[in-house]
Amino acid sequence: METKAFFKAHPGRFEEILTIRNDAIDNAAFDLLRALATTDVEWDMAMIQPVVEAAGAVLDEHKIGICHPFCEGEDETPCVIGADCKANCPYCERN
């Protein structure tokens, strides 16, 4: 089944992928912050998100694709079937 049809038929599946991938990304960024910090670091998305964005920029600069799933627009369309997906990820139907 093509990606678009699959995610339309199984909308909860994309949310599962979104949660798993984004938790892994956020946790990795938090782990990096904790490894670099000289004092305890509290979980704070205001600190985590810039680390994720910086890592994405470095990967982009080196022409390495990223997969950081998101929902776009008011109807919360999964990125893999929306207009804003720029990644070369395993879920994207453009691959």
PDB file of N, CA, C and O in Angstrom, chain B, residues numbered from 101:
ATOM      1  N   MET B 101       0.850  -1.175   0.000  1.00  0.00           N
ATOM      2  CA  MET B 101       0.000   0.000   0.000  1.00  0.00           C
ATOM      3  C   MET B 101       0.896   1.238   0.000  1.00  0.00           C
ATOM      4  O   MET B 101       1.855   1.311   0.767  1.00  0.00           O
ATOM      5  N   GLU B 102       0.585   2.206  -0.855  1.00  0.00           N
ATOM      6  CA  GLU B 102       1.417   3.413  -0.894  1.00  0.00           C
ATOM      7  C   GLU B 102       1.301   4.176   0.419  1.00  0.00           C
ATOM      8  O   GLU B 102       0.324   4.024   1.153  1.00  0.00           O
ATOM      9  N   THR B 103       2.299   4.988   0.705  1.00  0.00           N
ATOM     10  CA  THR B 103       2.390   5.701   1.983  1.00  0.00           C
ATOM     11  C   THR B 103       1.152   6.536   2.272  1.00  0.00           C
ATOM     12  O   THR B 103       0.582   6.442   3.359  1.00  0.00           O
ATOM     13  N   LYS B 104       0.729   7.353   1.310  1.00  0.00           N
ATOM     14  CA  LYS B 104      -0.414   8.247   1.520  1.00  0.00           C
ATOM     15  C   LYS B 104      -1.662   7.449   1.907  1.00  0.00           C
ATOM     16  O   LYS B 104      -2.352   7.795   2.867  1.00  0.00           O
ATOM     17  N   ALA B 105      -1.944   6.398   1.169  1.00  0.00           N
ATOM     18  CA  ALA B 105      -3.122   5.573   1.462  1.00  0.00           C
ATOM     19  C   ALA B 105      -2.984   4.886   2.817  1.00  0.00           C
ATOM     20  O   ALA B 105      -3.956   4.781   3.566  1.00  0.00           O
ATOM     21  N   PHE B 106      -1.777   4.419   3.130  1.00  0.00           N
ATOM     22  CA  PHE B 106      -1.564   3.749   4.403  1.00  0.00           C
ATOM     23  C   PHE B 106      -1.852   4.688   5.569  1.00  0.00           C
ATOM     24  O   PHE B 106      -2.592   4.322   6.482  1.00  0.00           O
ATOM     25  N   PHE B 107      -1.277   5.901   5.556  1.00  0.00           N
ATOM     26  CA  PHE B 107      -1.462   6.819   6.686  1.00  0.00           C
ATOM     27  C   PHE B 107      -2.883   7.371   6.744  1.00  0.00           C
ATOM     28  O   PHE B 107      -3.366   7.704   7.827  1.00  0.00           O
ATOM     29  N   LYS B 108      -3.561   7.474   5.602  1.00  0.00           N
ATOM     30  CA  LYS B 108      -4.967   7.882   5.651  1.00  0.00           C
ATOM     31  C   LYS B 108      -5.821   6.772   6.254  1.00  0.00           C
ATOM     32  O   LYS B 108      -6.782   7.045   6.973  1.00  0.00           O
ATOM     33  N   ALA B 109      -5.471   5.520   5.962  1.00  0.00           N
ATOM     34  CA  ALA B 109      -6.225   4.378   6.495  1.00  0.00           C
ATOM     35  C   ALA B 109      -5.860   4.083   7.948  1.00  0.00           C
ATOM     36  O   ALA B 109      -6.671   3.525   8.687  1.00  0.00           O
ATOM     37  N   HIS B 110      -4.650   4.453   8.365  1.00  0.00           N
ATOM     38  CA  HIS B 110      -4.159   4.169   9.709  1.00  0.00           C
ATOM     39  C   HIS B 110      -3.564   5.433  10.334  1.00  0.00           C
ATOM     40  O   HIS B 110      -2.355   5.491  10.557  1.00  0.00           O
ATOM     41  N   PRO B 111      -4.386   6.442  10.620  1.00  0.00           N
ATOM     42  CA  PRO B 111      -3.842   7.705  11.135  1.00  0.00           C
ATOM     43  C   PRO B 111      -3.096   7.546  12.458  1.00  0.00           C
ATOM     44  O   PRO B 111      -2.164   8.307  12.721  1.00  0.00           O
ATOM     45  N   GLY B 112      -3.466   6.608  13.277  1.00  0.00           N
ATOM     46  CA  GLY B 112      -2.781   6.387  14.546  1.00  0.00           C
ATOM     47  C   GLY B 112      -1.357   5.885  14.359  1.00  0.00           C
ATOM     48  O   GLY B 112      -0.509   6.090  15.227  1.00  0.00           O
ATOM     49  N   ARG B 113      -1.092   5.238  13.252  1.00  0.00           N
ATOM     50  CA  ARG B 113       0.258   4.713  12.986  1.00  0.00           C
ATOM     51  C   ARG B 113       1.249   5.862  12.828  1.00  0.00           C
ATOM     52  O   ARG B 113       2.367   5.778  13.338  1.00  0.00           O
ATOM     53  N   PHE B 114       0.865   6.933  12.133  1.00  0.00           N
ATOM     54  CA  PHE B 114       1.785   8.056  11.994  1.00  0.00           C
ATOM     55  C   PHE B 114       2.042   8.703  13.349  1.00  0.00           C
ATOM     56  O   PHE B 114       3.174   9.083  13.649  1.00  0.00           O
ATOM     57  N   GLU B 115       1.011   8.828  14.161  1.00  0.00           N
ATOM     58  CA  GLU B 115       1.201   9.413  15.496  1.00  0.00           C
ATOM     59  C   GLU B 115       2.157   8.578  16.326  1.00  0.00           C
ATOM     60  O   GLU B 115       2.919   9.120  17.125  1.00  0.00           O
ATOM     61  N   GLU B 116       2.125   7.252  16.145  1.00  0.00           N
ATOM     62  CA  GLU B 116       3.056   6.367  16.837  1.00  0.00           C
ATOM     63  C   GLU B 116       4.490   6.641  16.364  1.00  0.00           C
ATOM     64  O   GLU B 116       5.407   6.755  17.178  1.00  0.00           O
ATOM     65  N   ILE B 117       4.671   6.744  15.058  1.00  0.00           N
ATOM     66  CA  ILE B 117       5.993   7.046  14.494  1.00  0.00           C
ATOM     67  C   ILE B 117       6.455   8.415  14.982  1.00  0.00           C
ATOM     68  O   ILE B 117       7.602   8.578  15.399  1.00  0.00           O
ATOM     69  N   LEU B 118       5.561   9.391  14.926  1.00  0.00           N
ATOM     70  CA  LEU B 118       5.872  10.758  15.368  1.00  0.00           C
ATOM     71  C   LEU B 118       6.346  10.759  16.819  1.00  0.00           C
ATOM     72  O   LEU B 118       7.355  11.386  17.143  1.00  0.00           O
ATOM     73  N   THR B 119       5.632  10.071  17.679  1.00  0.00           N
ATOM     74  CA  THR B 119       5.982  10.025  19.102  1.00  0.00           C
ATOM     75  C   THR B 119       7.313   9.326  19.334  1.00  0.00           C
ATOM     76  O   THR B 119       8.165   9.838  20.059  1.00  0.00           O
ATOM     77  N   ILE B 120       7.495   8.170  18.726  1.00  0.00           N
ATOM     78  CA  ILE B 120       8.730   7.406  18.930  1.00  0.00           C
ATOM     79  C   ILE B 120       9.936   8.170  18.417  1.00  0.00           C
ATOM     80  O   ILE B 120      10.930   8.310  19.130  1.00  0.00           O
ATOM     81  N   ARG B 121       9.863   8.669  17.184  1.00  0.00           N
ATOM     82  CA  ARG B 121      11.007   9.387  16.587  1.00  0.00           C
ATOM     83  C   ARG B 121      11.306  10.675  17.346  1.00  0.00           C
ATOM     84  O   ARG B 121      12.462  10.950  17.668  1.00  0.00           O
ATOM     85  N   ASN B 122      10.280  11.463  17.631  1.00  0.00           N
ATOM     86  CA  ASN B 122      10.521  12.744  18.288  1.00  0.00           C
ATOM     87  C   ASN B 122      10.992  12.563  19.728  1.00  0.00           C
ATOM     88  O   ASN B 122      11.803  13.352  20.212  1.00  0.00           O
ATOM     89  N   ASP B 123      10.500  11.541  20.414  1.00  0.00           N
ATOM     90  CA  ASP B 123      11.019  11.246  21.758  1.00  0.00           C
ATOM     91  C   ASP B 123      12.501  10.879  21.677  1.00  0.00           C
ATOM     92  O   ASP B 123      13.303  11.339  22.490  1.00  0.00           O
ATOM     93  N   ALA B 124      12.861  10.051  20.697  1.00  0.00           N
ATOM     94  CA  ALA B 124      14.263   9.654  20.542  1.00  0.00           C
ATOM     95  C   ALA B 124      15.142  10.866  20.231  1.00  0.00           C
ATOM     96  O   ALA B 124      16.238  10.992  20.777  1.00  0.00           O
ATOM     97  N   ILE B 125      14.672  11.746  19.367  1.00  0.00           N
ATOM     98  CA  ILE B 125      15.434  12.942  18.997  1.00  0.00           C
ATOM     99  C   ILE B 125      15.585  13.867  20.204  1.00  0.00           C
ATOM    100  O   ILE B 125      16.688  14.321  20.506  1.00  0.00           O
ATOM    101  N   ASP B 126      14.482  14.145  20.889  1.00  0.00           N
ATOM    102  CA  ASP B 126      14.534  15.042  22.051  1.00  0.00           C
ATOM    103  C   ASP B 126      15.398  14.462  23.168  1.00  0.00           C
ATOM    104  O   ASP B 126      16.160  15.185  23.809  1.00  0.00           O
ATOM    105  N   ASN B 127      15.275  13.150  23.400  1.00  0.00           N
ATOM    106  CA  ASN B 127      16.090  12.513  24.447  1.00  0.00           C
ATOM    107  C   ASN B 127      17.575  12.557  24.102  1.00  0.00           C
ATOM    108  O   ASN B 127      18.408  12.758  24.986  1.00  0.00           O
ATOM    109  N   ALA B 128      17.915  12.371  22.829  1.00  0.00           N
ATOM    110  CA  ALA B 128      19.314  12.436  22.413  1.00  0.00           C
ATOM    111  C   ALA B 128      19.871  13.847  22.612  1.00  0.00           C
ATOM    112  O   ALA B 128      21.003  14.010  23.066  1.00  0.00           O
ATOM    113  N   ALA B 129      19.085  14.854  22.275  1.00  0.00           N
ATOM    114  CA  ALA B 129      19.527  16.238  22.477  1.00  0.00           C
ATOM    115  C   ALA B 129      19.700  16.535  23.971  1.00  0.00           C
ATOM    116  O   ALA B 129      20.659  17.198  24.366  1.00  0.00           O
ATOM    117  N   PHE B 130      18.784  16.051  24.788  1.00  0.00           N
ATOM    118  CA  PHE B 130      18.878  16.252  26.236  1.00  0.00           C
ATOM    119  C   PHE B 130      20.119  15.548  26.788  1.00  0.00           C
ATOM    120  O   PHE B 130      20.826  16.098  27.633  1.00  0.00           O
ATOM    121  N   ASP B 131      20.379  14.332  26.309  1.00  0.00           N
ATOM    122  CA  ASP B 131      21.570  13.609  26.745  1.00  0.00           C
ATOM    123  C   ASP B 131      22.838  14.380  26.388  1.00  0.00           C
ATOM    124  O   ASP B 131      23.783  14.417  27.177  1.00  0.00           O
ATOM    125  N   LEU B 132      22.867  14.996  25.209  1.00  0.00           N
ATOM    126  CA  LEU B 132      24.023  15.805  24.822  1.00  0.00           C
ATOM    127  C   LEU B 132      24.176  17.011  25.754  1.00  0.00           C
ATOM    128  O   LEU B 132      25.284  17.317  26.194  1.00  0.00           O
ATOM    129  N   LEU B 133      23.084  17.682  26.049  1.00  0.00           N
ATOM    130  CA  LEU B 133      23.140  18.819  26.976  1.00  0.00           C
ATOM    131  C   LEU B 133      23.690  18.389  28.329  1.00  0.00           C
ATOM    132  O   LEU B 133      24.546  19.062  28.902  1.00  0.00           O
ATOM    133  N   ARG B 134      23.193  17.263  28.837  1.00  0.00           N
ATOM    134  CA  ARG B 134      23.664  16.773  30.136  1.00  0.00           C
ATOM    135  C   ARG B 134      25.136  16.392  30.087  1.00  0.00           C
ATOM    136  O   ARG B 134      25.866  16.618  31.052  1.00  0.00           O
ATOM    137  N   ALA B 135      25.576  15.819  28.980  1.00  0.00           N
ATOM    138  CA  ALA B 135      26.982  15.416  28.849  1.00  0.00           C
ATOM    139  C   ALA B 135      27.906  16.633  28.803  1.00  0.00           C
ATOM    140  O   ALA B 135      29.029  16.582  29.304  1.00  0.00           O
ATOM    141  N   LEU B 136      27.438  17.716  28.208  1.00  0.00           N
ATOM    142  CA  LEU B 136      28.266  18.918  28.076  1.00  0.00           C
ATOM    143  C   LEU B 136      28.224  19.822  29.304  1.00  0.00           C
ATOM    144  O   LEU B 136      29.178  20.554  29.566  1.00  0.00           O
ATOM    145  N   ALA B 137      27.136  19.777  30.050  1.00  0.00           N
ATOM    146  CA  ALA B 137      26.938  20.702  31.167  1.00  0.00           C
ATOM    147  C   ALA B 137      27.820  20.344  32.363  1.00  0.00           C
ATOM    148  O   ALA B 137      28.121  19.177  32.613  1.00  0.00           O
ATOM    149  N   THR B 138      28.217  21.372  33.082  1.00  0.00           N
ATOM    150  CA  THR B 138      29.021  21.167  34.293  1.00  0.00           C
ATOM    151  C   THR B 138      28.160  21.106  35.544  1.00  0.00           C
ATOM    152  O   THR B 138      28.662  20.841  36.636  1.00  0.00           O
ATOM    153  N   THR B 139      26.844  21.354  35.383  1.00  0.00           N
ATOM    154  CA  THR B 139      25.891  21.232  36.492  1.00  0.00           C
ATOM    155  C   THR B 139      24.681  20.454  35.982  1.00  0.00           C
ATOM    156  O   THR B 139      24.563  20.191  34.785  1.00  0.00           O
ATOM    157  N   ASP B 140      23.795  20.092  36.883  1.00  0.00           N
ATOM    158  CA  ASP B 140      22.586  19.372  36.486  1.00  0.00           C
ATOM    159  C   ASP B 140      21.754  20.224  35.520  1.00  0.00           C
ATOM    160  O   ASP B 140      21.654  21.443  35.658  1.00  0.00           O
ATOM    161  N   VAL B 141      21.170  19.542  34.550  1.00  0.00           N
ATOM    162  CA  VAL B 141      20.330  20.204  33.557  1.00  0.00           C
ATOM    163  C   VAL B 141      18.921  19.635  33.695  1.00  0.00           C
ATOM    164  O   VAL B 141      18.733  18.419  33.703  1.00  0.00           O
ATOM    165  N   GLU B 142      17.950  20.508  33.802  1.00  0.00           N
ATOM    166  CA  GLU B 142      16.544  20.101  33.854  1.00  0.00           C
ATOM    167  C   GLU B 142      16.008  19.975  32.433  1.00  0.00           C
ATOM    168  O   GLU B 142      16.452  20.676  31.524  1.00  0.00           O
ATOM    169  N   TRP B 143      15.042  19.067  32.255  1.00  0.00           N
ATOM    170  CA  TRP B 143      14.375  18.913  30.956  1.00  0.00           C
ATOM    171  C   TRP B 143      13.685  20.225  30.623  1.00  0.00           C
ATOM    172  O   TRP B 143      12.820  20.687  31.367  1.00  0.00           O
ATOM    173  N   ASP B 144      14.072  20.823  29.502  1.00  0.00           N
ATOM    174  CA  ASP B 144      13.509  22.110  29.103  1.00  0.00           C
ATOM    175  C   ASP B 144      13.552  22.190  27.575  1.00  0.00           C
ATOM    176  O   ASP B 144      14.628  22.284  26.983  1.00  0.00           O
ATOM    177  N   MET B 145      12.390  22.152  26.948  1.00  0.00           N
ATOM    178  CA  MET B 145      12.338  22.196  25.492  1.00  0.00           C
ATOM    179  C   MET B 145      12.924  23.495  24.936  1.00  0.00           C
ATOM    180  O   MET B 145      13.346  23.533  23.781  1.00  0.00           O
ATOM    181  N   ALA B 146      12.956  24.553  25.741  1.00  0.00           N
ATOM    182  CA  ALA B 146      13.576  25.804  25.292  1.00  0.00           C
ATOM    183  C   ALA B 146      15.081  25.620  25.088  1.00  0.00           C
ATOM    184  O   ALA B 146      15.692  26.352  24.309  1.00  0.00           O
ATOM    185  N   MET B 147      15.682  24.651  25.780  1.00  0.00           N
ATOM    186  CA  MET B 147      17.098  24.332  25.578  1.00  0.00           C
ATOM    187  C   MET B 147      17.257  23.189  24.574  1.00  0.00           C
ATOM    188  O   MET B 147      18.214  23.174  23.800  1.00  0.00           O
ATOM    189  N   ILE B 148      16.342  22.247  24.583  1.00  0.00           N
ATOM    190  CA  ILE B 148      16.451  21.067  23.727  1.00  0.00           C
ATOM    191  C   ILE B 148      16.218  21.412  22.262  1.00  0.00           C
ATOM    192  O   ILE B 148      16.980  20.974  21.401  1.00  0.00           O
ATOM    193  N   GLN B 149      15.192  22.178  21.967  1.00  0.00           N
ATOM    194  CA  GLN B 149      14.840  22.465  20.575  1.00  0.00           C
ATOM    195  C   GLN B 149      15.974  23.137  19.790  1.00  0.00           C
ATOM    196  O   GLN B 149      16.202  22.756  18.642  1.00  0.00           O
ATOM    197  N   PRO B 150      16.697  24.120  20.351  1.00  0.00           N
ATOM    198  CA  PRO B 150      17.817  24.689  19.593  1.00  0.00           C
ATOM    199  C   PRO B 150      18.926  23.676  19.295  1.00  0.00           C
ATOM    200  O   PRO B 150      19.595  23.774  18.266  1.00  0.00           O
ATOM    201  N   VAL B 151      19.122  22.710  20.186  1.00  0.00           N
ATOM    202  CA  VAL B 151      20.124  21.665  19.948  1.00  0.00           C
ATOM    203  C   VAL B 151      19.681  20.801  18.761  1.00  0.00           C
ATOM    204  O   VAL B 151      20.486  20.471  17.890  1.00  0.00           O
ATOM    205  N   VAL B 152      18.411  20.444  18.737  1.00  0.00           N
ATOM    206  CA  VAL B 152      17.863  19.646  17.636  1.00  0.00           C
ATOM    207  C   VAL B 152      17.998  20.421  16.322  1.00  0.00           C
ATOM    208  O   VAL B 152      18.409  19.858  15.307  1.00  0.00           O
ATOM    209  N   GLU B 153      17.652  21.708  16.341  1.00  0.00           N
ATOM    210  CA  GLU B 153      17.737  22.528  15.136  1.00  0.00           C
ATOM    211  C   GLU B 153      19.183  22.677  14.665  1.00  0.00           C
ATOM    212  O   GLU B 153      19.452  22.629  13.465  1.00  0.00           O
ATOM    213  N   ALA B 154      20.112  22.857  15.604  1.00  0.00           N
ATOM    214  CA  ALA B 154      21.529  22.979  15.247  1.00  0.00           C
ATOM    215  C   ALA B 154      22.038  21.681  14.626  1.00  0.00           C
ATOM    216  O   ALA B 154      22.770  21.709  13.637  1.00  0.00           O
ATOM    217  N   ALA B 155      21.656  20.554  15.200  1.00  0.00           N
ATOM    218  CA  ALA B 155      22.070  19.262  14.649  1.00  0.00           C
ATOM    219  C   ALA B 155      21.504  19.086  13.242  1.00  0.00           C
ATOM    220  O   ALA B 155      22.198  18.604  12.346  1.00  0.00           O
ATOM    221  N   GLY B 156      20.256  19.474  13.050  1.00  0.00           N
ATOM    222  CA  GLY B 156      19.650  19.400  11.720  1.00  0.00           C
ATOM    223  C   GLY B 156      20.380  20.278  10.714  1.00  0.00           C
ATOM    224  O   GLY B 156      20.570  19.885   9.563  1.00  0.00           O
ATOM    225  N   ALA B 157      20.789  21.466  11.147  1.00  0.00           N
ATOM    226  CA  ALA B 157      21.526  22.374  10.265  1.00  0.00           C
ATOM    227  C   ALA B 157      22.884  21.795   9.872  1.00  0.00           C
ATOM    228  O   ALA B 157      23.302  21.907   8.719  1.00  0.00           O
ATOM    229  N   VAL B 158      23.568  21.176  10.832  1.00  0.00           N
ATOM    230  CA  VAL B 158      24.865  20.545  10.540  1.00  0.00           C
ATOM    231  C   VAL B 158      24.685  19.406   9.540  1.00  0.00           C
ATOM    232  O   VAL B 158      25.445  19.289   8.579  1.00  0.00           O
ATOM    233  N   LEU B 159      23.681  18.574   9.769  1.00  0.00           N
ATOM    234  CA  LEU B 159      23.422  17.466   8.847  1.00  0.00           C
ATOM    235  C   LEU B 159      23.079  17.987   7.454  1.00  0.00           C
ATOM    236  O   LEU B 159      23.558  17.458   6.451  1.00  0.00           O
ATOM    237  N   ASP B 160      22.252  19.023   7.400  1.00  0.00           N
ATOM    238  CA  ASP B 160      21.868  19.628   6.130  1.00  0.00           C
ATOM    239  C   ASP B 160      23.087  20.202   5.407  1.00  0.00           C
ATOM    240  O   ASP B 160      23.228  20.046   4.194  1.00  0.00           O
ATOM    241  N   GLU B 161      23.955  20.859   6.152  1.00  0.00           N
ATOM    242  CA  GLU B 161      25.178  21.438   5.585  1.00  0.00           C
ATOM    243  C   GLU B 161      26.056  20.365   4.936  1.00  0.00           C
ATOM    244  O   GLU B 161      26.747  20.626   3.952  1.00  0.00           O
ATOM    245  N   HIS B 162      26.018  19.178   5.491  1.00  0.00           N
ATOM    246  CA  HIS B 162      26.816  18.066   4.976  1.00  0.00           C
ATOM    247  C   HIS B 162      26.007  17.164   4.045  1.00  0.00           C
ATOM    248  O   HIS B 162      26.419  16.049   3.722  1.00  0.00           O
ATOM    249  N   LYS B 163      24.842  17.671   3.619  1.00  0.00           N
ATOM    250  CA  LYS B 163      23.985  16.964   2.671  1.00  0.00           C
ATOM    251  C   LYS B 163      23.538  15.593   3.173  1.00  0.00           C
ATOM    252  O   LYS B 163      23.436  14.636   2.406  1.00  0.00           O
ATOM    253  N   ILE B 164      23.273  15.519   4.485  1.00  0.00           N
ATOM    254  CA  ILE B 164      22.774  14.293   5.100  1.00  0.00           C
ATOM    255  C   ILE B 164      21.307  14.530   5.448  1.00  0.00           C
ATOM    256  O   ILE B 164      20.983  15.463   6.184  1.00  0.00           O
ATOM    257  N   GLY B 165      20.432  13.695   4.925  1.00  0.00           N
ATOM    258  CA  GLY B 165      19.007  13.852   5.171  1.00  0.00           C
ATOM    259  C   GLY B 165      18.641  13.580   6.625  1.00  0.00           C
ATOM    260  O   GLY B 165      19.340  12.852   7.330  1.00  0.00           O
ATOM    261  N   ILE B 166      17.549  14.168   7.053  1.00  0.00           N
ATOM    262  CA  ILE B 166      17.061  13.942   8.410  1.00  0.00           C
ATOM    263  C   ILE B 166      15.598  13.511   8.349  1.00  0.00           C
ATOM    264  O   ILE B 166      14.893  13.776   7.374  1.00  0.00           O
ATOM    265  N   CYS B 167      15.165  12.847   9.402  1.00  0.00           N
ATOM    266  CA  CYS B 167      13.757  12.482   9.550  1.00  0.00           C
ATOM    267  C   CYS B 167      13.317  12.948  10.928  1.00  0.00           C
ATOM    268  O   CYS B 167      13.592  12.292  11.933  1.00  0.00           O
ATOM    269  N   HIS B 168      12.636  14.077  10.967  1.00  0.00           N
ATOM    270  CA  HIS B 168      12.093  14.644  12.200  1.00  0.00           C
ATOM    271  C   HIS B 168      10.606  14.887  11.938  1.00  0.00           C
ATOM    272  O   HIS B 168      10.214  15.992  11.563  1.00  0.00           O
ATOM    273  N   PRO B 169       9.773  13.853  12.136  1.00  0.00           N
ATOM    274  CA  PRO B 169       8.360  13.912  11.754  1.00  0.00           C
ATOM    275  C   PRO B 169       7.582  15.043  12.433  1.00  0.00           C
ATOM    276  O   PRO B 169       7.870  15.441  13.562  1.00  0.00           O
ATOM    277  N   PHE B 170       6.594  15.538  11.703  1.00  0.00           N
ATOM    278  CA  PHE B 170       5.728  16.600  12.220  1.00  0.00           C
ATOM    279  C   PHE B 170       4.388  16.536  11.499  1.00  0.00           C
ATOM    280  O   PHE B 170       4.249  15.869  10.474  1.00  0.00           O
ATOM    281  N   CYS B 171       3.411  17.235  12.050  1.00  0.00           N
ATOM    282  CA  CYS B 171       2.113  17.391  11.401  1.00  0.00           C
ATOM    283  C   CYS B 171       2.028  18.833  10.919  1.00  0.00           C
ATOM    284  O   CYS B 171       2.454  19.754  11.616  1.00  0.00           O
ATOM    285  N   GLU B 172       1.481  19.022   9.735  1.00  0.00           N
ATOM    286  CA  GLU B 172       1.432  20.365   9.175  1.00  0.00           C
ATOM    287  C   GLU B 172      -0.004  20.822   8.946  1.00  0.00           C
ATOM    288  O   GLU B 172      -0.907  20.014   8.732  1.00  0.00           O
ATOM    289  N   GLY B 173      -0.187  22.117   8.996  1.00  0.00           N
ATOM    290  CA  GLY B 173      -1.485  22.711   8.707  1.00  0.00           C
ATOM    291  C   GLY B 173      -2.514  22.510   9.794  1.00  0.00           C
ATOM    292  O   GLY B 173      -2.293  21.802  10.776  1.00  0.00           O
ATOM    293  N   GLU B 174      -3.645  23.155   9.585  1.00  0.00           N
ATOM    294  CA  GLU B 174      -4.732  23.077  10.563  1.00  0.00           C
ATOM    295  C   GLU B 174      -5.326  21.679  10.655  1.00  0.00           C
ATOM    296  O   GLU B 174      -5.840  21.283  11.701  1.00  0.00           O
ATOM    297  N   ASP B 175      -5.253  20.929   9.551  1.00  0.00           N
ATOM    298  CA  ASP B 175      -5.806  19.571   9.572  1.00  0.00           C
ATOM    299  C   ASP B 175      -4.794  18.539  10.071  1.00  0.00           C
ATOM    300  O   ASP B 175      -5.081  17.342  10.094  1.00  0.00           O
ATOM    301  N   GLU B 176      -3.595  19.014  10.474  1.00  0.00           N
ATOM    302  CA  GLU B 176      -2.554  18.158  11.042  1.00  0.00           C
ATOM    303  C   GLU B 176      -2.194  16.999  10.109  1.00  0.00           C
ATOM    304  O   GLU B 176      -2.123  15.845  10.531  1.00  0.00           O
ATOM    305  N   THR B 177      -1.968  17.326   8.842  1.00  0.00           N
ATOM    306  CA  THR B 177      -1.560  16.341   7.846  1.00  0.00           C
ATOM    307  C   THR B 177      -0.173  15.802   8.199  1.00  0.00           C
ATOM    308  O   THR B 177       0.732  16.591   8.471  1.00  0.00           O
ATOM    309  N   PRO B 178       0.017  14.481   8.201  1.00  0.00           N
ATOM    310  CA  PRO B 178       1.358  13.937   8.443  1.00  0.00           C
ATOM    311  C   PRO B 178       2.343  14.461   7.395  1.00  0.00           C
ATOM    312  O   PRO B 178       2.022  14.531   6.209  1.00  0.00           O
ATOM    313  N   CYS B 179       3.532  14.823   7.842  1.00  0.00           N
ATOM    314  CA  CYS B 179       4.525  15.404   6.936  1.00  0.00           C
ATOM    315  C   CYS B 179       4.819  14.519   5.733  1.00  0.00           C
ATOM    316  O   CYS B 179       5.094  15.026   4.645  1.00  0.00           O
ATOM    317  N   VAL B 180       4.764  13.216   5.914  1.00  0.00           N
ATOM    318  CA  VAL B 180       5.109  12.293   4.830  1.00  0.00           C
ATOM    319  C   VAL B 180       4.151  12.349   3.648  1.00  0.00           C
ATOM    320  O   VAL B 180       4.475  11.868   2.562  1.00  0.00           O
ATOM    321  N   ILE B 181       2.972  12.933   3.854  1.00  0.00           N
ATOM    322  CA  ILE B 181       2.028  13.076   2.744  1.00  0.00           C
ATOM    323  C   ILE B 181       1.680  14.537   2.500  1.00  0.00           C
ATOM    324  O   ILE B 181       0.847  14.842   1.646  1.00  0.00           O
ATOM    325  N   GLY B 182       2.310  15.442   3.240  1.00  0.00           N
ATOM    326  CA  GLY B 182       2.051  16.863   3.093  1.00  0.00           C
ATOM    327  C   GLY B 182       3.029  17.542   2.157  1.00  0.00           C
ATOM    328  O   GLY B 182       3.932  16.913   1.606  1.00  0.00           O
ATOM    329  N   ALA B 183       2.831  18.828   1.992  1.00  0.00           N
ATOM    330  CA  ALA B 183       3.648  19.612   1.065  1.00  0.00           C
ATOM    331  C   ALA B 183       4.991  20.015   1.653  1.00  0.00           C
ATOM    332  O   ALA B 183       5.906  20.348   0.900  1.00  0.00           O
ATOM    333  N   ASP B 184       5.139  19.997   2.972  1.00  0.00           N
ATOM    334  CA  ASP B 184       6.343  20.533   3.600  1.00  0.00           C
ATOM    335  C   ASP B 184       7.429  19.506   3.911  1.00  0.00           C
ATOM    336  O   ASP B 184       8.466  19.869   4.467  1.00  0.00           O
ATOM    337  N   CYS B 185       7.223  18.239   3.570  1.00  0.00           N
ATOM    338  CA  CYS B 185       8.234  17.222   3.856  1.00  0.00           C
ATOM    339  C   CYS B 185       9.447  17.451   2.959  1.00  0.00           C
ATOM    340  O   CYS B 185       9.342  17.444   1.732  1.00  0.00           O
ATOM    341  N   LYS B 186      10.597  17.654   3.595  1.00  0.00           N
ATOM    342  CA  LYS B 186      11.827  17.888   2.847  1.00  0.00           C
ATOM    343  C   LYS B 186      12.832  16.771   3.071  1.00  0.00           C
ATOM    344  O   LYS B 186      13.920  16.779   2.495  1.00  0.00           O
ATOM    345  N   ALA B 187      12.470  15.827   3.898  1.00  0.00           N
ATOM    346  CA  ALA B 187      13.407  14.781   4.306  1.00  0.00           C
ATOM    347  C   ALA B 187      13.433  13.624   3.325  1.00  0.00           C
ATOM    348  O   ALA B 187      12.502  13.412   2.547  1.00  0.00           O
ATOM    349  N   ASN B 188      14.500  12.903   3.385  1.00  0.00           N
ATOM    350  CA  ASN B 188      14.623  11.656   2.661  1.00  0.00           C
ATOM    351  C   ASN B 188      14.493  10.555   3.710  1.00  0.00           C
ATOM    352  O   ASN B 188      15.452   9.841   4.002  1.00  0.00           O
ATOM    353  N   CYS B 189      13.296  10.431   4.270  1.00  0.00           N
ATOM    354  CA  CYS B 189      13.086   9.510   5.377  1.00  0.00           C
ATOM    355  C   CYS B 189      12.438   8.213   4.907  1.00  0.00           C
ATOM    356  O   CYS B 189      11.913   8.150   3.795  1.00  0.00           O
ATOM    357  N   PRO B 190      12.471   7.194   5.730  1.00  0.00           N
ATOM    358  CA  PRO B 190      11.920   5.905   5.315  1.00  0.00           C
ATOM    359  C   PRO B 190      10.392   5.901   5.164  1.00  0.00           C
ATOM    360  O   PRO B 190       9.834   4.946   4.623  1.00  0.00           O
ATOM    361  N   TYR B 191       9.719   6.939   5.628  1.00  0.00           N
ATOM    362  CA  TYR B 191       8.257   6.976   5.570  1.00  0.00           C
ATOM    363  C   TYR B 191       7.727   7.852   4.440  1.00  0.00           C
ATOM    364  O   TYR B 191       6.546   7.783   4.101  1.00  0.00           O
ATOM    365  N   CYS B 192       8.594   8.671   3.861  1.00  0.00           N
ATOM    366  CA  CYS B 192       8.169   9.656   2.864  1.00  0.00           C
ATOM    367  C   CYS B 192       7.898   8.992   1.526  1.00  0.00           C
ATOM    368  O   CYS B 192       8.707   8.206   1.035  1.00  0.00           O
ATOM    369  N   GLU B 193       6.746   9.318   0.938  1.00  0.00           N
ATOM    370  CA  GLU B 193       6.397   8.698  -0.339  1.00  0.00           C
ATOM    371  C   GLU B 193       7.173   9.294  -1.505  1.00  0.00           C
ATOM    372  O   GLU B 193       7.062   8.801  -2.627  1.00  0.00           O
ATOM    373  N   ARG B 194       7.949  10.332  -1.271  1.00  0.00           N
ATOM    374  CA  ARG B 194       8.744  10.933  -2.350  1.00  0.00           C
ATOM    375  C   ARG B 194      10.017  10.145  -2.620  1.00  0.00           C
ATOM    376  O   ARG B 194      10.703  10.395  -3.611  1.00  0.00           O
ATOM    377  N   ASN B 195      10.340   9.190  -1.741  1.00  0.00           N
ATOM    378  CA  ASN B 195      11.578   8.427  -1.895  1.00  0.00           C
ATOM    379  C   ASN B 195      11.457   7.387  -2.983  1.00  0.00           C
ATOM    380  O   ASN B 195      12.411   6.654  -3.245  1.00  0.00           O
TER     381      ASN B 195
END
